Structures are given as structure tokens and as C-alpha cells.
Amino acid sequence: MNEEFKRKLSSRKLWMALAAFITSVLVLFGTDGDTITNVTAMIMALGSVVGYIVAEAYVDGAREKF
């Protein structure tokens, strides 16, 4: 996986934009509020996990260079 792709996956802006887009689509289709809240929470949790994994991979890679 190239560095630019890793950086984008760990971007909070990307995950917030994705959550906002999906939330808007759910509202458009009349989904109830509890479901929207749960979906948004899952997207943000996934973003946190992906960000952590990418950051740890970067740290591990940098450690291997020394």
C-alpha cells in the first residue's frame, strides 16, 4: 500500500466526510434517528481503528529502518 493511500485512510477529514455523506443519505431515505446514530458511530469507530492501524504500521516501518 503506498504512503499517500495510507495517509488518506488515516485522515479524520475523510472519515468525517464519509459519515456526513452516509448520514445525509440515511436522512434522505427517512431512516429513523437511532439507526442513523448507530451507523454514524460505526463509521467513526472504523475510522479510528483504521487510523490507529496505519499509524502503527508507519511507526513499525520507521523502526525497521534503524
C-alpha distance (Angstrom), angle and dihedral (degrees) to the residues before:
residue distance angle dihedral
M1 . . .
N2 3.79 . .
E3 3.80 122.7 .
E4 3.81 95.7 -113.1
F5 3.81 91.7 55.1
K6 3.81 91.3 47.8
R7 3.80 90.8 50.1
K8 3.79 91.8 50.9
L9 3.80 92.8 48.6
S10 3.79 90.6 54.0
S11 3.81 92.9 48.6
R12 3.81 114.8 118.0
K13 3.78 88.3 -155.1
L14 3.81 91.0 60.4
W15 3.80 93.0 50.9
M16 3.82 92.9 45.3
A17 3.80 90.6 49.7
L18 3.80 90.9 48.7
A19 3.81 91.6 48.9
A20 3.81 91.5 47.8
F21 3.80 92.3 49.1
I22 3.79 95.3 48.1
T23 3.81 91.8 43.5
S24 3.80 89.7 52.7
V25 3.80 91.6 50.0
L26 3.81 91.0 49.6
V27 3.81 90.7 50.6
L28 3.80 90.1 48.1
F29 3.79 90.5 56.4
G30 3.81 93.2 47.1
T31 3.79 98.4 -110.2
D32 3.81 113.9 171.6
G33 3.80 119.4 -101.5
D34 3.80 96.7 -112.4
T35 3.80 91.9 56.2
I36 3.80 91.6 47.5
T37 3.80 90.4 51.0
N38 3.80 91.9 49.3
V39 3.82 93.8 48.0
T40 3.80 92.2 48.0
A41 3.80 91.1 48.6
M42 3.80 90.9 51.1
I43 3.81 92.3 50.4
M44 3.79 91.6 51.0
A45 3.81 91.8 45.8
L46 3.79 89.8 51.5
G47 3.80 89.8 49.0
S48 3.80 90.4 52.7
V49 3.79 92.5 50.1
V50 3.80 93.6 46.9
G51 3.81 90.8 47.3
Y52 3.79 90.7 51.1
I53 3.80 93.3 48.0
V54 3.80 92.8 48.8
A55 3.81 91.7 47.1
E56 3.80 92.2 49.6
A57 3.80 91.3 47.8
Y58 3.80 89.0 52.3
V59 3.81 92.2 49.7
D60 3.81 91.9 47.0
G61 3.80 90.8 48.6
A62 3.79 92.2 49.3
R63 3.81 90.4 49.1
E64 3.82 91.1 53.7
K65 3.82 91.1 57.1
F66 3.80 91.5 64.4
